Amino acid sequence: MFKTAVIGLFLSMAFNTASVQADCRGCCSNHKGVVCRNGITECQDGTPLSFKCESKGCNKCGGTNKKNKN
């Protein structure tokens, strides 16, 4: 029973991690790639994600994406 629970927990964590690593192919290619910084998915150089990348679900952190810099 315990072994089944541990396996279930492991699989749950694996699937949650996979969903965080959404489709970011082609995003931030001219901005040194996509990163998670302070819980916000953005380009490595600080540029916010494009609308196209946000709409296809690019999210490295699992939180909100940065829309603009203040």
TORKOL-332312 format. One record per atom (N, C-alpha, C): residue number from 1; residue in one letter; chain; atom name; y negated, z, x. Coordinates in Angstrom, 2 decimals, always signed. Atoms other than C-alpha are relative to their C-alpha. Layout:
N
<marro NUM | zagu A | zake A | rovo CA | north Y | up Z | east X>
...
END
This chain:
70
<marro 1 | zagu M | zake A | rovo N | north +1.19 | up +0.00 | east +0.82>
<marro 1 | zagu M | zake A | rovo CA | north +0.00 | up +0.00 | east +0.00>
<marro 1 | zagu M | zake A | rovo C | north -1.26 | up +0.00 | east +0.87>
<marro 2 | zagu F | zake A | rovo N | north +1.15 | up -0.08 | east -0.89>
<marro 2 | zagu F | zake A | rovo CA | north -2.44 | up +0.97 | east +2.76>
<marro 2 | zagu F | zake A | rovo C | north -0.17 | up -1.31 | east +0.76>
<marro 3 | zagu K | zake A | rovo N | north +0.03 | up +1.26 | east -0.75>
<marro 3 | zagu K | zake A | rovo CA | north -1.53 | up -2.16 | east +4.72>
<marro 3 | zagu K | zake A | rovo C | north -0.59 | up -1.12 | east -0.85>
<marro 4 | zagu T | zake A | rovo N | north +0.53 | up +1.00 | east +0.92>
<marro 4 | zagu T | zake A | rovo CA | north -2.30 | up -4.34 | east +1.68>
<marro 4 | zagu T | zake A | rovo C | north -1.51 | up +0.18 | east -0.18>
<marro 5 | zagu A | zake A | rovo N | north +1.43 | up -0.28 | east +0.16>
<marro 5 | zagu A | zake A | rovo CA | north -5.69 | up -2.65 | east +1.23>
<marro 5 | zagu A | zake A | rovo C | north -0.77 | up -0.42 | east +1.24>
<marro 6 | zagu V | zake A | rovo N | north +0.67 | up +0.38 | east -1.25>
<marro 6 | zagu V | zake A | rovo CA | north -6.57 | up -3.19 | east +4.90>
<marro 6 | zagu V | zake A | rovo C | north -0.09 | up -1.51 | east +0.10>
<marro 7 | zagu I | zake A | rovo N | north +0.00 | up +1.46 | east -0.05>
<marro 7 | zagu I | zake A | rovo CA | north -5.60 | up -6.86 | east +4.72>
<marro 7 | zagu I | zake A | rovo C | north -1.02 | up -0.55 | east -1.00>
<marro 8 | zagu G | zake A | rovo N | north +0.96 | up +0.43 | east +1.02>
<marro 8 | zagu G | zake A | rovo CA | north -7.62 | up -7.27 | east +1.50>
<marro 8 | zagu G | zake A | rovo C | north -1.43 | up +0.21 | east +0.47>
<marro 9 | zagu L | zake A | rovo N | north +1.34 | up -0.29 | east -0.52>
<marro 9 | zagu L | zake A | rovo CA | north -10.66 | up -5.64 | east +3.11>
<marro 9 | zagu L | zake A | rovo C | north -0.37 | up -0.98 | east +1.11>
<marro 10 | zagu F | zake A | rovo N | north +0.24 | up +0.95 | east -1.08>
<marro 10 | zagu F | zake A | rovo CA | north -10.35 | up -7.86 | east +6.18>
<marro 10 | zagu F | zake A | rovo C | north -0.31 | up -1.40 | east -0.55>
<marro 11 | zagu L | zake A | rovo N | north +0.24 | up +1.32 | east +0.59>
<marro 11 | zagu L | zake A | rovo CA | north -10.13 | up -11.03 | east +4.08>
<marro 11 | zagu L | zake A | rovo C | north -1.34 | up -0.05 | east -0.72>
<marro 12 | zagu S | zake A | rovo N | north +1.29 | up -0.08 | east +0.69>
<marro 12 | zagu S | zake A | rovo CA | north -13.10 | up -9.93 | east +1.98>
<marro 12 | zagu S | zake A | rovo C | north -1.15 | up -0.12 | east +0.99>
<marro 13 | zagu M | zake A | rovo N | north +1.04 | up +0.05 | east -1.02>
<marro 13 | zagu M | zake A | rovo CA | north -15.19 | up -9.39 | east +5.11>
<marro 13 | zagu M | zake A | rovo C | north -0.08 | up -1.40 | east +0.61>
<marro 14 | zagu A | zake A | rovo N | north -0.03 | up +1.34 | east -0.59>
<marro 14 | zagu A | zake A | rovo CA | north -14.12 | up -12.76 | east +6.53>
<marro 14 | zagu A | zake A | rovo C | north -0.69 | up -1.01 | east -0.92>
<marro 15 | zagu F | zake A | rovo N | north +0.62 | up +0.93 | east +0.93>
<marro 15 | zagu F | zake A | rovo CA | north -15.17 | up -14.63 | east +3.38>
<marro 15 | zagu F | zake A | rovo C | north -1.49 | up +0.27 | east -0.14>
<marro 16 | zagu N | zake A | rovo N | north +1.43 | up -0.32 | east +0.07>
<marro 16 | zagu N | zake A | rovo CA | north -18.51 | up -12.78 | east +3.18>
<marro 16 | zagu N | zake A | rovo C | north -0.72 | up -0.50 | east +1.23>
<marro 17 | zagu T | zake A | rovo N | north +0.60 | up +0.50 | east -1.23>
<marro 17 | zagu T | zake A | rovo CA | north -19.24 | up -13.68 | east +6.81>
<marro 17 | zagu T | zake A | rovo C | north -0.13 | up -1.51 | east -0.07>
<marro 18 | zagu A | zake A | rovo N | north +0.05 | up +1.45 | east +0.10>
<marro 18 | zagu A | zake A | rovo CA | north -18.43 | up -17.32 | east +6.11>
<marro 18 | zagu A | zake A | rovo C | north -1.11 | up -0.45 | east -0.93>
<marro 19 | zagu S | zake A | rovo N | north +1.05 | up +0.40 | east +0.92>
<marro 19 | zagu S | zake A | rovo CA | north -20.85 | up -17.43 | east +3.19>
<marro 19 | zagu S | zake A | rovo C | north -1.38 | up +0.19 | east +0.62>
<marro 20 | zagu V | zake A | rovo N | north +1.27 | up -0.19 | east -0.67>
<marro 20 | zagu V | zake A | rovo CA | north -23.65 | up -16.08 | east +5.40>
<marro 20 | zagu V | zake A | rovo C | north -0.28 | up -1.17 | east +0.93>
<marro 21 | zagu Q | zake A | rovo N | north +0.15 | up +1.13 | east -0.90>
<marro 21 | zagu Q | zake A | rovo CA | north -23.05 | up -18.93 | east +7.83>
<marro 21 | zagu Q | zake A | rovo C | north +0.01 | up -1.29 | east -0.80>
<marro 22 | zagu A | zake A | rovo N | north +0.08 | up +1.16 | east +0.88>
<marro 22 | zagu A | zake A | rovo CA | north -24.10 | up -21.54 | east +5.29>
<marro 22 | zagu A | zake A | rovo C | north -0.35 | up -1.26 | east +0.79>
<marro 23 | zagu D | zake A | rovo N | north +0.21 | up +1.31 | east -0.62>
<marro 23 | zagu D | zake A | rovo CA | north -24.75 | up -25.21 | east +6.02>
<marro 23 | zagu D | zake A | rovo C | north -1.40 | up -0.11 | east +0.61>
<marro 24 | zagu C | zake A | rovo N | north +1.27 | up +0.12 | east -0.72>
<marro 24 | zagu C | zake A | rovo CA | north -27.49 | up -25.31 | east +8.66>
<marro 24 | zagu C | zake A | rovo C | north -0.02 | up -1.20 | east +0.92>
<marro 25 | zagu R | zake A | rovo N | north -0.04 | up +1.19 | east -0.87>
<marro 25 | zagu R | zake A | rovo CA | north -26.50 | up -28.59 | east +10.28>
<marro 25 | zagu R | zake A | rovo C | north -1.27 | up -0.82 | east -0.17>
<marro 26 | zagu G | zake A | rovo N | north +1.20 | up +0.81 | east +0.03>
<marro 26 | zagu G | zake A | rovo CA | north -29.61 | up -30.55 | east +11.19>
<marro 26 | zagu G | zake A | rovo C | north -1.28 | up +0.78 | east -0.20>
<marro 27 | zagu C | zake A | rovo N | north +1.19 | up -0.84 | east +0.22>
<marro 27 | zagu C | zake A | rovo CA | north -31.96 | up -27.66 | east +10.47>
<marro 27 | zagu C | zake A | rovo C | north -0.55 | up +0.48 | east +1.34>
<marro 28 | zagu C | zake A | rovo N | north +0.69 | up -0.50 | east -1.20>
<marro 28 | zagu C | zake A | rovo CA | north -34.50 | up -26.72 | east +13.15>
<marro 28 | zagu C | zake A | rovo C | north +0.44 | up -0.72 | east +1.28>
<marro 29 | zagu S | zake A | rovo N | north -0.48 | up +0.70 | east -1.19>
<marro 29 | zagu S | zake A | rovo CA | north -33.11 | up -29.37 | east +15.49>
<marro 29 | zagu S | zake A | rovo C | north -1.11 | up -0.25 | east +1.01>
<marro 30 | zagu N | zake A | rovo N | north +1.13 | up +0.18 | east -0.91>
<marro 30 | zagu N | zake A | rovo CA | north -36.58 | up -29.93 | east +16.95>
<marro 30 | zagu N | zake A | rovo C | north -0.71 | up +1.32 | east +0.31>
<marro 31 | zagu H | zake A | rovo N | north +0.62 | up -1.32 | east -0.16>
<marro 31 | zagu H | zake A | rovo CA | north -37.31 | up -26.19 | east +16.98>
<marro 31 | zagu H | zake A | rovo C | north +0.96 | up +1.00 | east +0.64>
<marro 32 | zagu K | zake A | rovo N | north -0.94 | up -0.82 | east -0.79>
<marro 32 | zagu K | zake A | rovo CA | north -34.49 | up -24.87 | east +19.22>
<marro 32 | zagu K | zake A | rovo C | north +1.10 | up +0.68 | east -0.81>
<marro 33 | zagu G | zake A | rovo N | north -1.11 | up -0.53 | east +0.78>
<marro 33 | zagu G | zake A | rovo CA | north -32.01 | up -24.12 | east +16.40>
<marro 33 | zagu G | zake A | rovo C | north -0.39 | up +1.09 | east -0.98>
<marro 34 | zagu V | zake A | rovo N | north +0.20 | up -0.99 | east +1.06>
<marro 34 | zagu V | zake A | rovo CA | north -31.62 | up -21.64 | east +13.55>
<marro 34 | zagu V | zake A | rovo C | north +0.46 | up +1.37 | east +0.49>
<marro 35 | zagu V | zake A | rovo N | north -0.35 | up -1.36 | east -0.38>
<marro 35 | zagu V | zake A | rovo CA | north -31.58 | up -17.87 | east +14.11>
<marro 35 | zagu V | zake A | rovo C | north -0.26 | up +0.97 | east -1.15>
<marro 36 | zagu C | zake A | rovo N | north +0.30 | up -1.11 | east +0.89>
<marro 36 | zagu C | zake A | rovo CA | north -31.58 | up -14.62 | east +12.18>
<marro 36 | zagu C | zake A | rovo C | north -0.85 | up +0.98 | east +0.80>
<marro 37 | zagu R | zake A | rovo N | north +0.92 | up -0.89 | east -0.71>
<marro 37 | zagu R | zake A | rovo CA | north -34.58 | up -12.56 | east +13.26>
<marro 37 | zagu R | zake A | rovo C | north -0.60 | up +0.98 | east -1.00>
<marro 38 | zagu N | zake A | rovo N | north +0.51 | up -1.05 | east +0.89>
<marro 38 | zagu N | zake A | rovo CA | north -35.46 | up -9.25 | east +11.59>
<marro 38 | zagu N | zake A | rovo C | north +0.41 | up -0.22 | east -1.45>
<marro 39 | zagu G | zake A | rovo N | north -0.52 | up +0.21 | east +1.35>
<marro 39 | zagu G | zake A | rovo CA | north -33.32 | up -10.16 | east +8.59>
<marro 39 | zagu G | zake A | rovo C | north -0.49 | up -1.25 | east -0.69>
<marro 40 | zagu I | zake A | rovo N | north +0.56 | up +1.23 | east +0.57>
<marro 40 | zagu I | zake A | rovo CA | north -35.03 | up -13.53 | east +8.08>
<marro 40 | zagu I | zake A | rovo C | north +0.56 | up -1.20 | east +0.75>
<marro 41 | zagu T | zake A | rovo N | north -0.48 | up +1.23 | east -0.61>
<marro 41 | zagu T | zake A | rovo CA | north -33.51 | up -16.95 | east +8.72>
<marro 41 | zagu T | zake A | rovo C | north -1.19 | up -0.90 | east +0.28>
<marro 42 | zagu E | zake A | rovo N | north +1.10 | up +0.88 | east -0.40>
<marro 42 | zagu E | zake A | rovo CA | north -35.95 | up -19.13 | east +10.64>
<marro 42 | zagu E | zake A | rovo C | north +0.41 | up -0.79 | east +1.23>
<marro 43 | zagu C | zake A | rovo N | north -0.25 | up +0.75 | east -1.23>
<marro 43 | zagu C | zake A | rovo CA | north -36.16 | up -21.57 | east +13.53>
<marro 43 | zagu C | zake A | rovo C | north -0.25 | up +0.90 | east +1.20>
<marro 44 | zagu Q | zake A | rovo N | north +0.10 | up -0.80 | east -1.23>
<marro 44 | zagu Q | zake A | rovo CA | north -35.84 | up -20.15 | east +17.04>
<marro 44 | zagu Q | zake A | rovo C | north -1.44 | up +0.15 | east +0.48>
<marro 45 | zagu D | zake A | rovo N | north +1.39 | up -0.07 | east -0.47>
<marro 45 | zagu D | zake A | rovo CA | north -39.50 | up -20.98 | east +17.80>
<marro 45 | zagu D | zake A | rovo C | north -0.94 | up +0.66 | east -1.00>
<marro 46 | zagu G | zake A | rovo N | north +0.82 | up -0.69 | east +1.00>
<marro 46 | zagu G | zake A | rovo CA | north -40.71 | up -19.09 | east +14.69>
<marro 46 | zagu G | zake A | rovo C | north -0.43 | up -0.85 | east -1.17>
<marro 47 | zagu T | zake A | rovo N | north +0.34 | up +0.90 | east +1.10>
<marro 47 | zagu T | zake A | rovo CA | north -41.16 | up -22.14 | east +12.45>
<marro 47 | zagu T | zake A | rovo C | north +0.87 | up +0.34 | east -1.21>
<marro 48 | zagu P | zake A | rovo N | north -0.81 | up -0.26 | east +1.20>
<marro 48 | zagu P | zake A | rovo CA | north -40.07 | up -21.46 | east +8.84>
<marro 48 | zagu P | zake A | rovo C | north +0.96 | up -1.16 | east -0.27>
<marro 49 | zagu L | zake A | rovo N | north -0.93 | up +1.07 | east +0.37>
<marro 49 | zagu L | zake A | rovo CA | north -37.09 | up -23.41 | east +7.50>
<marro 49 | zagu L | zake A | rovo C | north -0.68 | up -0.99 | east -0.94>
<marro 50 | zagu S | zake A | rovo N | north +0.52 | up +1.01 | east +0.92>
<marro 50 | zagu S | zake A | rovo CA | north -37.88 | up -26.65 | east +5.73>
<marro 50 | zagu S | zake A | rovo C | north +0.59 | up +0.23 | east -1.39>
<marro 51 | zagu F | zake A | rovo N | north -0.49 | up -0.11 | east +1.37>
<marro 51 | zagu F | zake A | rovo CA | north -37.44 | up -26.89 | east +1.97>
<marro 51 | zagu F | zake A | rovo C | north +1.41 | up -0.57 | east -0.09>
<marro 52 | zagu K | zake A | rovo N | north -1.32 | up +0.63 | east +0.03>
<marro 52 | zagu K | zake A | rovo CA | north -34.45 | up -29.18 | east +2.55>
<marro 52 | zagu K | zake A | rovo C | north +1.07 | up +0.96 | east +0.51>
<marro 53 | zagu C | zake A | rovo N | north -0.98 | up -0.93 | east -0.55>
<marro 53 | zagu C | zake A | rovo CA | north -32.69 | up -26.60 | east +4.71>
<marro 53 | zagu C | zake A | rovo C | north +0.21 | up +1.21 | east -0.90>
<marro 54 | zagu E | zake A | rovo N | north -0.14 | up -1.12 | east +0.94>
<marro 54 | zagu E | zake A | rovo CA | north -33.41 | up -23.78 | east +2.28>
<marro 54 | zagu E | zake A | rovo C | north +0.80 | up -0.41 | east -1.22>
<marro 55 | zagu S | zake A | rovo N | north -0.68 | up +0.44 | east +1.23>
<marro 55 | zagu S | zake A | rovo CA | north -32.19 | up -25.83 | east -0.67>
<marro 55 | zagu S | zake A | rovo C | north +1.48 | up -0.27 | east +0.22>
<marro 56 | zagu K | zake A | rovo N | north -1.43 | up +0.20 | east -0.23>
<marro 56 | zagu K | zake A | rovo CA | north -28.87 | up -26.61 | east +1.00>
<marro 56 | zagu K | zake A | rovo C | north +0.71 | up +1.28 | east +0.41>
<marro 57 | zagu G | zake A | rovo N | north -0.62 | up -1.30 | east -0.18>
<marro 57 | zagu G | zake A | rovo CA | north -28.30 | up -22.91 | east +1.60>
<marro 57 | zagu G | zake A | rovo C | north +0.06 | up +0.51 | east +1.42>
<marro 58 | zagu C | zake A | rovo N | north +0.01 | up -0.47 | east -1.39>
<marro 58 | zagu C | zake A | rovo CA | north -29.03 | up -22.50 | east +5.30>
<marro 58 | zagu C | zake A | rovo C | north -0.52 | up +1.43 | east +0.02>
<marro 59 | zagu N | zake A | rovo N | north +0.39 | up -1.40 | east -0.02>
<marro 59 | zagu N | zake A | rovo CA | north -29.09 | up -18.73 | east +5.74>
<marro 59 | zagu N | zake A | rovo C | north +0.89 | up +0.72 | east +1.00>
<marro 60 | zagu K | zake A | rovo N | north -0.77 | up -0.67 | east -1.06>
<marro 60 | zagu K | zake A | rovo CA | north -27.96 | up -17.00 | east +8.95>
<marro 60 | zagu K | zake A | rovo C | north +0.08 | up +1.51 | east -0.18>
<marro 61 | zagu C | zake A | rovo N | north +0.07 | up -1.46 | east +0.12>
<marro 61 | zagu C | zake A | rovo CA | north -28.82 | up -13.47 | east +7.81>
<marro 61 | zagu C | zake A | rovo C | north +0.62 | up +0.55 | east -1.27>
<marro 62 | zagu G | zake A | rovo N | north -0.45 | up -0.50 | east +1.29>
<marro 62 | zagu G | zake A | rovo CA | north -27.73 | up -13.22 | east +4.22>
<marro 62 | zagu G | zake A | rovo C | north -1.15 | up +0.58 | east -0.80>
<marro 63 | zagu G | zake A | rovo N | north +1.18 | up -0.51 | east +0.70>
<marro 63 | zagu G | zake A | rovo CA | north -31.27 | up -12.11 | east +3.29>
<marro 63 | zagu G | zake A | rovo C | north -0.86 | up -1.15 | east -0.46>
<marro 64 | zagu T | zake A | rovo N | north +0.92 | up +1.04 | east +0.44>
<marro 64 | zagu T | zake A | rovo CA | north -34.34 | up -14.06 | east +2.32>
<marro 64 | zagu T | zake A | rovo C | north -0.44 | up -0.83 | east +1.18>
<marro 65 | zagu N | zake A | rovo N | north +0.52 | up +0.89 | east -1.03>
<marro 65 | zagu N | zake A | rovo CA | north -35.68 | up -16.99 | east +4.25>
<marro 65 | zagu N | zake A | rovo C | north -1.50 | up +0.12 | east +0.08>
<marro 66 | zagu K | zake A | rovo N | north +1.44 | up -0.10 | east -0.21>
<marro 66 | zagu K | zake A | rovo CA | north -39.16 | up -17.00 | east +5.71>
<marro 66 | zagu K | zake A | rovo C | north -0.69 | up -1.23 | east -0.58>
<marro 67 | zagu K | zake A | rovo N | north +0.72 | up +1.11 | east +0.65>
<marro 67 | zagu K | zake A | rovo CA | north -41.48 | up -19.13 | east +3.56>
<marro 67 | zagu K | zake A | rovo C | north -1.25 | up -0.39 | east +0.77>
<marro 68 | zagu N | zake A | rovo N | north +1.20 | up +0.29 | east -0.76>
<marro 68 | zagu N | zake A | rovo CA | north -44.69 | up -18.82 | east +5.56>
<marro 68 | zagu N | zake A | rovo C | north -0.35 | up +1.18 | east +0.88>
<marro 69 | zagu K | zake A | rovo N | north +0.41 | up -1.06 | east -0.92>
<marro 69 | zagu K | zake A | rovo CA | north -46.26 | up -16.83 | east +8.36>
<marro 69 | zagu K | zake A | rovo C | north -1.34 | up +0.54 | east -0.42>
<marro 70 | zagu N | zake A | rovo N | north +1.29 | up -0.63 | east +0.33>
<marro 70 | zagu N | zake A | rovo CA | north -49.04 | up -14.35 | east +7.62>
<marro 70 | zagu N | zake A | rovo C | north -0.65 | up +0.54 | east +1.24>
END
